[in-house]
Amino acid sequence: MWIVDWGKVKGRAIEEMVLPAEPYEWHIDLTRFGTIKHCGFGLGFERMVLFATGIDHIRYARRTDL
């Protein structure tokens, strides 16, 4: 298991890109103090097209009349 202080990593990246740190402080604080337990959901665009068109494979999407 890797333990990385993402606040330091992001802070260093902001310094290297010569960006003002103030607009990004809220994001750095989120990673520094952790987040709440959560689960995510993702739906790829290709899968949504498959569902909407009813085709078997995404490679056939261009041949489908919508």
C-alpha positions in Angstrom: 0.0 0.0 0.0 1.4 3.4 -1.0 1.0 6.3 1.4 1.3 9.6 -0.4 0.7 13.1 0.9 -1.2 14.4 -2.1 -1.4 17.8 -0.5 2.4 18.1 -0.8 2.4 16.6 -4.3 -0.2 19.0 -5.6 1.5 21.9 -3.8 4.8 21.1 -5.5 3.1 20.8 -8.9 1.5 24.2 -8.4 4.9 25.7 -7.5 6.6 24.1 -10.6 3.9 25.5 -12.9 4.3 29.0 -11.3 0.6 29.2 -10.5 -0.9 31.2 -7.6 -1.6 28.8 -4.8 -4.6 30.6 -3.3 -7.2 29.4 -5.8 -6.2 25.8 -5.3 -6.0 25.8 -1.5 -9.4 24.3 -1.0 -8.5 21.3 -3.2 -5.2 20.8 -1.5 -7.0 20.9 1.9 -9.5 18.2 0.7 -6.7 15.8 0.0 -4.7 16.7 3.1 -7.5 16.0 5.5 -9.1 13.1 3.5 -12.5 12.6 2.2 -15.6 10.9 3.5 -16.3 7.3 2.7 -18.0 7.1 -0.6 -18.7 4.9 -3.5 -18.7 6.1 -7.1 -20.6 5.5 -10.2 -19.4 5.8 -13.7 -21.1 5.2 -17.0 -19.0 5.4 -20.1 -20.4 7.2 -23.1 -19.9 4.1 -25.3 -22.0 2.0 -22.9 -24.7 4.7 -22.9 -24.8 4.6 -26.7 -25.0 0.8 -26.6 -28.0 1.0 -24.3 -29.8 3.8 -26.3 -29.3 2.1 -29.6 -29.7 -1.5 -28.6 -26.7 -2.7 -30.6 -24.3 -5.4 -29.5 -21.0 -3.7 -29.9 -19.8 -0.1 -30.0 -18.0 -0.7 -33.3 -21.3 -1.1 -35.0 -22.7 2.3 -33.8 -21.7 4.2 -37.0 -23.7 1.7 -39.1 -26.8 2.1 -37.0 -29.6 4.4 -38.2 -30.7 6.5 -35.2 
